[in-house]
Amino acid sequence: MPGDDDLERLVVGHPRLNHRRRHPYLVRVAIAIDQLANAVAGGHQDETISSRLGKRKLQRGGILRWNDWWGVAKPLDWLLERLDPGHSLNAIEPDEGDPPQPPRP
């Protein structure tokens, strides 16, 4: 599924955090925590925060507002973009949660 490995790509893609070969268990646990946090925040239980963030960004025409997700979306997207450019849009899981919506006019 596209996007299932978004946190794994983030962890594996960062040279100082490459634990995939030595600690695949930790990567799976990190993804599970990501999905749990998304579910607690009102999202789909099998969707990652990055996927949900990417869908919001797509819906907003690529621009997040400071009031999205109680002010958390924009700083979180900024951080993820610094670690992995294009992360939130690449992490969209179309088969999980609400389907991606076209940009609002």
C-alpha positions in Angstrom: 0.0 0.0 0.0 1.3 3.4 -0.8 2.2 5.3 2.4 2.4 2.4 4.8 6.1 2.7 4.9 6.2 6.5 5.2 7.6 6.5 8.7 10.0 3.7 7.7 11.2 5.8 4.8 11.7 8.7 7.1 13.7 6.6 9.6 15.6 4.6 6.9 16.3 7.7 4.8 18.0 9.6 7.5 21.7 8.4 7.8 21.9 8.7 11.6 18.6 6.9 12.1 19.1 3.8 9.8 17.8 1.0 12.0 16.0 -1.0 9.4 18.4 -3.8 9.0 19.3 -4.1 12.7 16.0 -3.2 14.2 13.0 -3.8 12.0 10.9 -4.3 15.1 11.5 -0.7 16.1 10.4 0.5 12.7 7.1 -1.5 13.1 6.6 -0.1 16.6 7.2 3.5 15.4 4.6 3.0 12.6 2.1 1.5 15.1 2.6 4.5 17.4 2.1 6.9 14.5 -1.2 5.1 13.6 -2.3 5.1 17.2 -1.6 8.9 17.5 -3.6 9.5 14.4 -6.5 7.4 15.7 -6.4 9.2 19.1 -6.5 12.5 17.1 -9.7 11.4 15.4 -8.2 9.9 12.2 -8.6 6.4 10.7 -6.9 3.7 12.9 -4.8 2.3 10.0 -3.7 5.6 8.5 -0.5 7.4 9.5 -0.4 11.0 10.6 1.8 11.8 7.5 -0.9 10.5 5.2 -3.6 12.5 6.9 -1.4 15.6 6.8 -0.7 15.0 3.1 -4.4 14.8 2.4 -5.0 18.1 4.2 -2.2 19.7 2.3 -3.5 18.5 -1.0 -7.0 19.7 -0.1 -5.6 23.1 0.8 -3.7 23.4 -2.5 -0.3 22.6 -1.0 -0.5 25.3 1.7 -1.3 24.5 5.3 -2.8 27.1 7.6 -1.6 27.8 11.2 -5.0 26.9 12.6 -5.0 23.4 11.0 -5.1 20.7 13.6 -4.9 23.1 16.5 -1.8 24.7 15.2 0.2 21.4 14.9 -0.1 20.6 11.2 2.1 23.4 9.8 5.1 22.9 12.2 4.9 19.1 11.8 4.8 19.4 8.0 7.8 21.8 8.2 9.8 19.3 10.2 8.9 16.4 8.0 9.8 18.4 4.9 13.2 19.1 6.3 13.9 15.4 7.0 12.3 14.1 3.8 11.3 16.6 1.1 7.8 15.8 -0.2 7.1 13.5 2.7 3.5 14.3 3.5 2.3 14.2 -0.1 4.3 11.0 -0.9 2.8 9.4 2.3 -0.9 9.7 1.2 -2.7 6.4 1.6 -5.7 6.7 -0.6 -7.3 3.5 0.7 -7.1 4.5 4.3 -9.2 7.2 6.1 -11.1 9.8 4.0 -10.2 9.8 0.3 -8.0 12.6 -0.9 -10.1 15.7 -1.9 -9.3 18.0 -4.7 -8.1 21.5 -3.8 -10.8 23.9 -2.7 -11.4 26.8 -5.0 
